[in-house]
């Protein structure tokens, strides 16, 4: 059980449970706050926008209140917290128990677009909708905050303004709060997402930030595929001896964890801060947490790492409690056997590319790392110090197989399945270059520069820099290196979410395929392409309609074979697969390849 919370205004009780039973259950015998629905004019988008506002029990215009801005995730809008987390219930209960400072809580729409375009639903990964989350910074600072402070009785200084959010909203909170310390003194990120800036961008001068920021809260469930967004910031803060809270406990990317984070974070803000109690927010965390990384992906630590914490308990200087264990050392590079300096015909190479599902968006657990056959290899496409791997060398294919901090992907169980169906002298090697959130146009070498300049959001640009802004060229570079020791037998693709509804997608894929074969010196139309469906209708997939387009790919490219995703379990974001889903999906890719090899 987790222990230690503030009780009342700055009082500390080390024996109280952090998350008491019934904290989120509505109580009828207490006073209740009020939720208003308001419309304000946004100069930023040149139109009216909606927001919800929670007022505490007994709100009075005769009193001045601090304000918390509470942000939602990529698939939601101003109603997401209210519908999924019922913060009004949590706040009412805390007020009844005397544990919360009086405050106004604003629940805005963090997707700054005009009118109905900002509503939840639709293609959450569409570039304009993703970019709108960054645009919200200007809407928040220049339109919403002034509106709230004119409408309600608010304290207007920075020390009485806080910002926090979940997932995409967690990234926004860190970006906007730490980037505007003249406006915010309390910042919280719950399961912060790929839009989170790098630690160096967020806090370029830790000493100066510490002088201004009252509290920096980071939290994530240990089974959440996005944990490394918080973990990399924590690591940077620890290295700079910056007091903060990094709250990690068993949990996933869901409202069960976000409600707990809100319950704890809200009790700390607008009160005297006692850093000496920070370590207690991680009591009871097991040392041997899963060691993989999942989520939307990252590169070699400078972009947007994701996945499960590789961490055990420790205390850092400056009263920081953490769970942080360095990854286990990886074996030395493996030299694939050659005969007379010629590629080994029994060493089968498979190229993988696409977006976040091919990166690997699920946590890696013990069953995924135990007993990986030494004949199943991955050629690293980046230098990964955390894995002990360097670019252009072969290693046993222990996940992650894409970038340094990605997670389980279809490639993992594809390779294992194929290897199991081959003779004992065979080997299987993976080369994987994938970029979360990208359109297929990113891999069209003729369009890459324009795509990066005009469509790629900032968080994607961070990842792309690790490939020298040339992901297609990196795929070709590493594939050519792999050809020195083996033979390319197939190409795996999982992409399409960001091209949902694009009927030209099959032709765009064919262009990439044709060029890839030419650049690798392979005969035209000689290599099968296995293209997986996106998360399907049976899993309520956001982009399931794209499967009808994917189904037409073999009509344009006869060497293409579509791999069904039906029955492969999806995550609550309705875009990605769970670890179980990836295992099944990868097996299906592998089984199809084995049938093609037998022809």
C-alpha positions as CSV (number, residue, x, y, z in Angstrom):
1,X,0.0,0.0,0.0
2,X,1.2,3.5,-0.7
3,X,1.4,5.9,2.2
4,X,2.0,9.6,3.1
5,X,-0.1,12.6,2.1
6,X,-0.6,16.2,3.2
7,X,-3.6,16.4,5.5
8,X,-5.2,19.8,5.7
9,X,-3.1,22.9,4.9
10,X,0.5,21.6,5.1
11,X,0.0,19.0,7.8
12,X,1.7,15.7,7.0
13,X,0.5,12.3,8.1
14,X,3.0,9.6,7.1
15,X,0.7,6.8,8.1
16,X,-2.3,7.8,6.0
17,X,-2.9,5.8,2.8
18,X,-2.1,7.8,-0.3
19,X,-5.3,6.7,-2.1
20,X,-8.1,5.9,0.4
21,X,-11.0,3.7,-0.5
22,X,-14.0,5.7,-1.7
23,X,-12.0,8.9,-2.6
24,X,-13.9,9.0,-5.9
25,X,-17.3,8.0,-4.8
26,X,-20.0,10.6,-4.6
27,X,-21.2,11.4,-1.1
28,X,-24.6,12.9,-0.6
29,X,-24.1,14.2,3.0
30,X,-21.6,16.9,2.0
31,X,-21.6,20.2,0.3
32,X,-21.1,20.1,-3.5
33,X,-19.4,22.5,-5.9
34,X,-20.9,23.7,-9.2
35,X,-19.9,23.1,-12.8
36,X,-20.5,25.9,-15.3
37,X,-20.4,25.6,-19.1
38,X,-19.1,28.8,-20.7
39,X,-18.3,30.2,-24.2
40,X,-15.5,32.7,-24.8
41,X,-14.2,34.4,-27.9
42,X,-10.7,33.3,-28.9
43,X,-8.7,35.7,-30.9
44,X,-6.3,32.9,-31.5
45,X,-8.7,30.9,-33.6
46,X,-11.0,33.8,-34.5
47,X,-14.1,32.1,-33.1
48,X,-16.1,31.1,-30.0
49,X,-14.8,28.2,-27.8
50,X,-16.2,26.3,-24.9
51,X,-14.9,25.6,-21.5
52,X,-16.2,24.0,-18.3
53,X,-15.4,25.5,-14.9
54,X,-15.7,23.9,-11.5
55,X,-16.5,26.2,-8.6
56,X,-15.8,25.0,-5.0
57,X,-18.6,24.6,-2.5
58,X,-19.6,28.0,-1.1
59,X,-17.9,30.0,-3.9
60,X,-18.3,33.7,-3.3
61,X,-17.5,36.7,-5.5
62,X,-16.3,38.4,-2.3
63,X,-13.3,36.1,-2.1
64,X,-10.3,35.7,-4.4
65,X,-9.5,32.2,-5.6
66,X,-6.4,30.5,-7.2
67,X,-7.1,28.7,-10.4
68,X,-6.1,25.2,-11.7
69,X,-6.2,24.6,-15.5
70,X,-6.9,20.9,-16.0
71,X,-6.3,19.5,-19.5
72,X,-7.5,16.5,-21.4
73,X,-6.0,13.9,-23.7
74,X,-5.7,13.7,-27.5
75,X,-9.0,12.0,-28.1
76,X,-11.1,14.2,-25.8
77,X,-12.4,17.8,-25.3
78,X,-13.6,19.9,-22.4
79,X,-15.9,17.1,-21.3
80,X,-13.3,14.3,-21.1
81,X,-12.3,14.8,-17.5
82,X,-15.9,15.3,-16.4
83,X,-17.1,12.1,-18.2
84,X,-14.2,9.9,-17.5
85,X,-12.8,11.1,-14.1
86,X,-15.5,13.1,-12.4
87,X,-13.1,15.5,-10.8
88,X,-16.0,17.3,-9.2
89,X,-16.6,14.3,-7.0
90,X,-13.0,14.0,-6.0
91,X,-12.8,17.7,-5.2
92,X,-16.1,17.8,-3.3
93,X,-14.9,14.9,-1.1
94,X,-11.5,16.5,-0.5
95,X,-13.2,19.8,0.6
96,X,-15.5,17.8,2.9
97,X,-12.4,16.3,4.5
98,X,-10.5,19.6,4.8
99,X,-7.7,18.5,2.5
100,X,-8.0,21.0,-0.4
101,X,-7.2,24.7,-0.8
102,X,-10.2,26.6,-2.2
103,X,-9.7,26.9,-5.9
104,X,-11.4,27.3,-9.2
105,X,-10.8,24.5,-11.7
106,X,-11.0,25.2,-15.5
107,X,-11.5,22.3,-17.8
108,X,-10.9,23.7,-21.3
109,X,-10.8,22.3,-24.8
110,X,-7.1,21.9,-25.3
111,X,-7.4,21.5,-29.1
112,X,-7.5,25.1,-30.3
113,X,-9.6,25.0,-33.5
114,X,-12.6,26.9,-34.6
115,X,-16.1,25.7,-33.8
116,X,-17.0,22.0,-34.2
117,X,-13.5,21.2,-35.5
118,X,-12.3,21.2,-31.9
119,X,-14.7,18.6,-30.7
120,X,-13.7,15.1,-29.7
121,X,-14.0,12.3,-32.3
122,X,-12.7,12.1,-35.8
123,X,-9.1,11.4,-36.7
124,X,-7.2,12.5,-33.6
125,X,-3.9,12.0,-35.4
126,X,-4.8,14.3,-38.3
127,X,-1.9,16.9,-38.5
128,X,-4.2,19.9,-38.1
129,X,-5.8,18.4,-35.0
130,X,-2.4,17.5,-33.5
131,X,-1.0,21.0,-34.3
132,X,-4.1,22.5,-32.6
133,X,-2.8,21.2,-29.2
134,X,0.3,23.4,-29.6
135,X,-1.8,26.3,-30.8
136,X,-3.7,26.1,-27.5
137,X,-0.8,27.7,-25.7
138,X,-1.7,31.0,-27.3
139,X,-5.4,30.5,-26.7
140,X,-4.8,29.7,-23.1
141,X,-2.5,32.6,-22.4
142,X,-4.1,35.3,-24.4
143,X,-7.8,34.4,-24.5
144,X,-8.9,31.8,-21.9
145,X,-7.0,33.1,-18.8
146,X,-8.1,36.7,-19.3
147,X,-11.7,35.5,-19.8
148,X,-11.6,33.4,-16.6
149,X,-10.1,36.2,-14.6
150,X,-12.8,38.7,-15.8
151,X,-15.6,36.2,-15.2
152,X,-14.7,34.9,-11.8
153,X,-13.2,36.3,-8.6
154,X,-9.6,35.0,-9.2
155,X,-6.2,35.8,-7.9
156,X,-4.2,36.8,-10.9
157,X,-0.6,36.4,-9.9
158,X,1.6,33.4,-11.0
159,X,1.7,31.9,-7.6
160,X,-2.0,31.4,-7.7
161,X,-2.1,29.7,-11.1
162,X,-1.5,26.0,-11.7
163,X,-1.7,23.8,-14.8
164,X,-1.9,20.0,-15.0
165,X,-3.3,17.4,-17.5
166,X,-3.4,13.8,-18.7
167,X,-1.5,12.3,-21.6
168,X,-1.5,14.9,-24.4
169,X,-2.7,17.4,-21.8
170,X,0.2,16.3,-19.5
171,X,2.6,17.2,-22.3
172,X,0.8,20.5,-22.8
173,X,1.0,21.3,-19.1
174,X,4.7,20.6,-18.9
175,X,5.4,22.6,-22.1
176,X,3.1,25.5,-21.3
177,X,3.7,25.7,-17.6
178,X,7.5,25.4,-17.6
179,X,7.7,27.6,-20.7
180,X,5.7,30.4,-19.0
181,X,6.9,30.6,-15.4
182,X,5.7,34.2,-15.4
183,X,2.2,32.8,-15.5
184,X,2.4,29.5,-13.6
185,X,4.0,28.3,-10.4
186,X,2.5,24.8,-10.1
187,X,2.9,22.2,-12.9
188,X,1.7,18.6,-13.1
189,X,2.0,16.1,-15.9
190,X,0.0,12.8,-15.6
191,X,1.2,10.1,-18.2
192,X,2.6,12.9,-20.4
193,X,2.6,12.1,-24.1
194,X,4.9,12.5,-27.1
195,X,4.2,16.2,-27.4
196,X,6.3,16.7,-24.3
197,X,9.4,18.7,-25.1
198,X,12.9,17.4,-24.2
199,X,14.1,18.1,-20.6
200,X,16.7,20.6,-21.9
201,X,13.9,22.5,-23.7
202,X,11.6,22.4,-20.7
203,X,14.2,23.4,-18.1
204,X,17.3,24.9,-19.7
205,X,18.3,26.5,-16.4
206,X,17.3,24.3,-13.5
207,X,18.6,26.8,-10.9
208,X,16.4,29.6,-12.3
209,X,13.4,27.4,-12.7
210,X,13.7,26.2,-9.1
211,X,13.5,29.8,-7.9
212,X,10.1,30.3,-9.6
213,X,8.4,27.0,-9.6
214,X,6.6,25.9,-6.4
215,X,5.9,22.3,-7.4
216,X,6.8,20.1,-10.4
217,X,4.7,16.8,-10.3
218,X,5.3,13.9,-12.7
219,X,3.3,10.7,-12.6
220,X,2.7,7.6,-14.7
221,X,1.5,4.1,-14.3
222,X,4.3,1.5,-14.3
223,X,2.5,-0.4,-17.1
224,X,1.9,2.7,-19.2
225,X,3.6,2.7,-22.6
226,X,4.3,6.4,-22.2
227,X,6.3,6.3,-19.0
228,X,9.6,7.3,-20.4
229,X,8.3,10.8,-21.2
230,X,8.2,11.4,-17.5
231,X,11.2,9.2,-16.8
232,X,13.6,11.1,-19.0
233,X,12.5,14.4,-17.4
234,X,12.9,12.9,-13.9
235,X,16.4,11.6,-14.9
236,X,17.4,15.1,-16.0
237,X,16.0,16.7,-12.8
238,X,17.7,14.1,-10.6
239,X,21.0,14.8,-12.4
240,X,20.5,18.5,-11.6
241,X,19.5,17.8,-8.0
242,X,16.1,19.5,-8.6
243,X,13.4,18.6,-6.0
244,X,10.3,17.2,-7.7
245,X,7.8,14.4,-7.3
246,X,7.9,11.4,-9.7
247,X,4.9,9.3,-8.7
248,X,4.9,5.8,-10.2
249,X,2.6,3.0,-9.1
250,X,1.0,0.0,-10.7
251,X,-1.3,1.4,-13.3
252,X,-2.0,1.9,-17.0
253,X,-2.9,4.8,-19.3
254,X,-6.4,5.2,-18.0
255,X,-8.6,7.3,-15.7
256,X,-8.1,5.0,-12.8
257,X,-4.5,6.3,-12.6
258,X,-5.3,9.8,-13.7
259,X,-7.9,10.2,-11.0
260,X,-5.4,9.1,-8.4
261,X,-2.8,11.6,-9.8
262,X,-5.4,14.4,-9.6
263,X,-6.4,13.4,-6.1
264,X,-2.7,13.7,-4.9
265,X,-1.6,16.6,-7.0
266,X,-4.6,18.8,-6.1
267,X,-3.8,18.5,-2.3
268,X,-0.3,19.9,-2.8
269,X,-1.1,23.0,-4.8
270,X,-1.7,26.5,-3.4
271,X,-0.2,25.5,0.0
272,X,3.2,25.7,1.7
273,X,5.5,23.2,0.0
274,X,7.5,20.6,2.1
275,X,10.0,18.9,-0.2
276,X,11.1,16.6,2.6
277,X,8.0,14.5,2.1
278,X,8.5,14.0,-1.7
279,X,10.2,10.7,-1.3
280,X,7.2,9.1,0.3
281,X,5.2,9.4,-2.9
282,X,6.9,6.3,-4.2
283,X,7.0,4.1,-1.1
284,X,6.0,0.5,-1.9
285,X,7.0,0.5,-5.5
286,X,8.6,-2.9,-6.5
287,X,12.3,-2.6,-7.6
288,X,11.9,-5.0,-10.5
289,X,9.6,-3.2,-12.8
290,X,9.3,-4.2,-16.5
291,X,12.3,-3.2,-18.4
292,X,10.9,-2.4,-21.9
293,X,9.7,0.8,-23.4
294,X,6.4,1.3,-25.3
295,X,4.1,3.9,-26.5
296,X,4.5,6.3,-29.4
297,X,8.3,5.9,-29.6
298,X,11.5,7.7,-29.3
299,X,15.1,7.8,-30.5
300,X,18.3,7.8,-28.5
301,X,17.0,9.8,-25.7
302,X,16.7,13.3,-27.3
303,X,13.2,13.0,-28.7
304,X,10.3,11.4,-27.1
305,X,11.0,8.1,-25.3
306,X,8.2,6.0,-24.1
307,X,7.6,2.7,-22.3
308,X,7.8,1.1,-18.9
309,X,10.2,2.3,-16.2
310,X,13.4,0.3,-15.8
311,X,13.6,1.3,-12.3
312,X,14.0,0.4,-8.6
313,X,13.7,2.6,-5.5
314,X,16.2,5.2,-4.6
315,X,16.4,8.7,-3.1
316,X,18.2,11.5,-4.9
317,X,19.8,14.5,-3.4
318,X,17.4,17.4,-2.7
319,X,14.6,15.2,-1.4
320,X,13.6,13.5,-4.7
321,X,12.0,10.1,-4.6
322,X,12.3,8.0,-7.7
323,X,12.2,4.6,-9.2
324,X,15.1,4.5,-11.5
325,X,17.2,1.5,-12.6
326,X,19.6,1.6,-15.5
327,X,18.8,-1.0,-18.3
328,X,20.7,-4.2,-18.1
329,X,23.9,-4.3,-20.3
330,X,23.3,-5.9,-23.7
331,X,25.7,-8.5,-25.2
332,X,28.4,-7.5,-27.6
333,X,27.5,-7.1,-31.3
334,X,27.0,-10.4,-33.0
335,X,28.9,-11.1,-36.2
336,X,26.5,-13.0,-38.6
337,X,28.3,-16.0,-40.2
338,X,29.7,-15.4,-43.7
339,X,31.2,-17.8,-46.2
340,X,33.9,-16.3,-48.3
341,X,32.7,-12.8,-47.5
342,X,29.4,-13.5,-49.2
343,X,25.9,-13.0,-47.7
344,X,24.7,-16.1,-45.9
345,X,21.6,-17.4,-47.9
346,X,20.3,-18.8,-44.7
347,X,20.3,-15.4,-43.0
348,X,16.9,-13.9,-43.8
349,X,16.6,-10.1,-43.5
350,X,13.2,-8.3,-43.1
351,X,12.8,-4.6,-43.4
352,X,10.1,-2.9,-41.2
353,X,8.7,0.7,-41.5
354,X,5.6,2.6,-40.6
355,X,4.3,4.7,-37.7
356,X,3.7,4.1,-34.0
357,X,2.4,0.6,-34.1
358,X,5.5,-0.5,-36.0
359,X,7.7,1.4,-33.6
360,X,6.2,-0.6,-30.7
361,X,3.6,0.9,-28.4
362,X,3.2,-1.7,-25.7
363,X,5.2,-2.3,-22.6
364,X,7.8,-5.1,-22.7
365,X,7.4,-7.6,-19.9
366,X,9.4,-10.7,-18.8
367,X,7.8,-13.1,-21.3
368,X,9.0,-10.8,-24.2
369,X,12.6,-10.8,-23.1
370,X,13.1,-14.3,-21.7
371,X,14.6,-16.9,-23.9
372,X,14.9,-14.9,-27.2
373,X,16.6,-17.2,-29.7
374,X,20.2,-16.1,-30.4
375,X,19.4,-16.7,-34.1
376,X,16.9,-13.9,-34.1
377,X,18.7,-10.6,-34.5
378,X,18.1,-6.9,-34.9
379,X,20.5,-4.4,-36.6
380,X,20.4,-1.2,-34.7
381,X,19.4,1.9,-36.7
382,X,20.7,4.3,-34.0
383,X,23.2,4.5,-31.3
384,X,21.4,3.4,-28.1
385,X,23.6,3.8,-25.0
386,X,20.8,2.7,-22.8
387,X,20.7,-0.7,-24.6
388,X,24.5,-1.0,-25.1
389,X,23.9,-1.0,-28.9
390,X,25.5,0.9,-31.7
391,X,24.2,1.7,-35.2
392,X,24.9,-0.8,-37.9
393,X,25.6,-3.8,-35.7
394,X,23.6,-7.0,-35.1
395,X,22.3,-7.9,-31.6
396,X,20.0,-10.6,-30.3
397,X,16.5,-9.3,-30.9
398,X,15.5,-8.5,-27.4
399,X,12.9,-5.7,-27.6
400,X,12.8,-2.9,-28.3
401,X,13.6,-3.5,-32.0
402,X,12.9,0.0,-33.4
403,X,14.5,2.9,-31.4
404,X,16.1,3.0,-28.0
405,X,13.0,3.6,-26.0
406,X,10.2,2.0,-28.0
407,X,8.3,-1.0,-27.0
408,X,6.9,-4.3,-28.2
409,X,5.9,-4.3,-31.9
410,X,4.6,-6.8,-34.5
411,X,8.2,-7.3,-35.6
412,X,9.1,-9.1,-32.3
413,X,6.7,-12.0,-32.7
414,X,6.9,-12.0,-36.5
415,X,10.6,-12.8,-36.3
416,X,10.1,-15.5,-33.6
417,X,7.3,-17.1,-35.6
418,X,9.3,-17.2,-38.9
419,X,12.4,-18.5,-37.1
420,X,10.4,-21.3,-35.6
421,X,9.3,-22.5,-39.0
422,X,12.8,-22.5,-40.6
423,X,15.6,-25.1,-40.4
424,X,18.1,-25.0,-37.5
425,X,20.8,-23.4,-39.6
426,X,18.6,-20.4,-40.4
427,X,18.7,-16.9,-38.9
428,X,16.3,-14.0,-39.0
429,X,17.3,-10.4,-38.9
430,X,15.1,-7.2,-38.4
431,X,15.8,-3.7,-39.6
432,X,13.1,-1.3,-38.3
433,X,12.7,2.4,-39.0
434,X,9.3,3.8,-37.9
435,X,8.1,7.2,-36.8
436,X,5.0,7.6,-34.7
437,X,2.2,9.8,-36.1
438,X,3.7,10.0,-39.6
439,X,2.0,9.8,-42.9
440,X,3.3,7.5,-45.6
441,X,4.6,10.6,-47.4
442,X,7.4,10.8,-44.9
443,X,8.9,7.7,-46.5
444,X,8.6,9.1,-50.0
445,X,12.1,10.5,-50.4
446,X,10.9,13.1,-52.9
447,X,8.5,14.5,-50.3
448,X,10.2,14.1,-47.0
449,X,11.6,17.6,-46.8
450,X,8.3,19.2,-47.6
451,X,6.5,17.0,-45.1
452,X,8.8,17.8,-42.3
453,X,8.7,21.5,-43.1
454,X,4.9,21.8,-43.5
455,X,3.2,18.9,-41.6
456,X,5.4,17.3,-39.0
457,X,4.6,18.5,-35.5
458,X,7.5,19.5,-33.2
459,X,7.6,16.3,-31.3
460,X,8.0,14.3,-34.5
461,X,10.8,16.7,-35.6
462,X,12.7,15.7,-32.5
463,X,12.6,12.1,-33.5
464,X,13.4,12.8,-37.1
465,X,16.6,14.7,-36.1
466,X,17.9,11.4,-34.8
467,X,17.6,10.0,-38.4
468,X,19.2,13.1,-39.8
469,X,15.7,14.1,-41.0
470,X,16.0,11.3,-43.5
471,X,14.1,8.2,-42.2
472,X,13.9,6.5,-45.7
473,X,17.6,7.1,-46.3
474,X,18.4,5.6,-42.9
475,X,16.3,2.5,-43.7
476,X,18.2,2.1,-47.0
477,X,21.6,2.7,-45.3
478,X,21.1,0.1,-42.6
479,X,19.4,-2.3,-45.1
480,X,22.5,-2.2,-47.3
481,X,24.7,-2.9,-44.2
482,X,22.5,-5.9,-43.5
483,X,22.8,-7.1,-47.1
484,X,26.5,-7.7,-46.5
485,X,25.6,-10.6,-44.2
486,X,22.2,-11.8,-45.3
487,X,19.5,-11.8,-47.9
488,X,16.4,-9.5,-47.8
489,X,13.3,-11.8,-48.0
490,X,10.4,-9.4,-47.1
491,X,9.2,-6.0,-46.1
492,X,6.8,-5.4,-43.2
493,X,4.6,-2.2,-43.1
494,X,2.2,-0.9,-40.5
495,X,1.0,2.5,-41.3
496,X,-2.2,4.2,-42.3
497,X,-3.7,5.8,-39.2
498,X,-2.4,9.2,-40.3
499,X,-3.6,8.6,-43.8
500,X,-7.1,7.6,-42.9
501,X,-9.5,8.1,-45.8
502,X,-6.7,8.7,-48.3
503,X,-7.6,6.6,-51.3
504,X,-4.3,7.3,-52.9
505,X,-2.5,5.6,-50.1
506,X,-1.9,2.3,-52.0
507,X,-0.3,4.2,-54.9
508,X,1.9,6.1,-52.3
509,X,3.0,2.8,-50.7
510,X,3.8,1.3,-54.1
511,X,6.1,4.3,-54.9
512,X,8.0,3.8,-51.7
513,X,8.2,0.0,-52.3
514,X,9.4,0.4,-55.9
515,X,12.1,2.9,-54.9
516,X,13.2,0.8,-52.0
517,X,13.8,-2.3,-54.2
518,X,15.7,-0.2,-56.7
519,X,17.9,1.5,-54.1
520,X,18.8,-1.9,-52.6
521,X,19.6,-3.5,-56.0
522,X,16.7,-5.9,-55.8
523,X,14.7,-7.1,-58.8
524,X,11.4,-5.2,-59.3
525,X,8.4,-6.9,-57.8
526,X,10.6,-9.6,-56.2
527,X,10.0,-9.1,-52.5
528,X,6.7,-9.6,-50.7
529,X,5.3,-6.7,-48.7
530,X,3.2,-7.6,-45.7
531,X,0.9,-4.7,-44.7
532,X,-1.1,-4.9,-41.5
533,X,-4.5,-3.5,-40.9
534,X,-5.0,-0.7,-38.4
535,X,-6.9,-1.3,-35.2
536,X,-10.3,-2.7,-36.4
537,X,-13.9,-2.0,-35.9
538,X,-14.2,-4.9,-33.5
539,X,-11.9,-3.0,-31.2
540,X,-13.7,0.3,-31.8
541,X,-10.6,1.6,-33.6
542,X,-10.5,5.3,-34.4
543,X,-9.1,4.7,-37.8
544,X,-10.8,1.4,-38.6
545,X,-12.3,2.9,-41.8
546,X,-8.8,2.9,-43.2
547,X,-8.8,-0.9,-43.5
548,X,-11.1,-0.7,-46.5
549,X,-8.3,1.4,-48.2
550,X,-5.6,-1.0,-47.1
551,X,-7.6,-3.9,-48.5
552,X,-7.1,-2.4,-52.0
553,X,-3.3,-2.4,-51.8
554,X,-2.8,-5.8,-53.6
555,X,-4.8,-4.4,-56.5
556,X,-2.1,-1.8,-57.0
557,X,0.8,-3.8,-55.7
558,X,0.4,-7.6,-56.4
559,X,3.3,-8.4,-54.1
560,X,1.4,-7.0,-51.2
561,X,-0.4,-9.2,-48.6
562,X,-2.8,-7.7,-46.1
563,X,-2.6,-9.0,-42.5
564,X,-5.8,-8.9,-40.6
565,X,-6.0,-7.2,-37.2
566,X,-9.4,-8.6,-36.3
567,X,-9.4,-9.9,-32.8
568,X,-6.1,-8.3,-31.9
569,X,-6.7,-6.4,-28.7
570,X,-6.5,-2.6,-28.7
571,X,-5.7,-0.1,-26.0
572,X,-8.2,2.5,-24.7
573,X,-6.8,5.2,-27.1
574,X,-8.3,3.1,-29.9
575,X,-5.2,3.6,-32.0
576,X,-2.7,1.1,-30.7
577,X,-2.6,-2.6,-29.8
578,X,-1.9,-4.1,-26.4
579,X,1.1,-6.3,-25.8
580,X,-1.2,-9.3,-26.3
581,X,-2.5,-7.7,-29.5
582,X,1.1,-7.2,-30.9
583,X,2.0,-10.8,-30.0
584,X,-1.0,-12.2,-32.0
585,X,-0.5,-9.6,-34.8
586,X,3.2,-10.5,-35.2
587,X,2.4,-14.2,-35.3
588,X,0.0,-13.5,-38.2
589,X,2.6,-11.6,-40.1
590,X,5.0,-14.5,-39.5
591,X,2.6,-17.2,-40.5
592,X,1.9,-15.4,-43.8
593,X,5.6,-15.1,-44.5
594,X,6.1,-18.8,-43.9
595,X,3.4,-19.7,-46.4
596,X,5.1,-17.4,-49.0
597,X,8.5,-18.9,-48.3
598,X,7.1,-22.3,-49.1
599,X,5.9,-21.3,-52.6
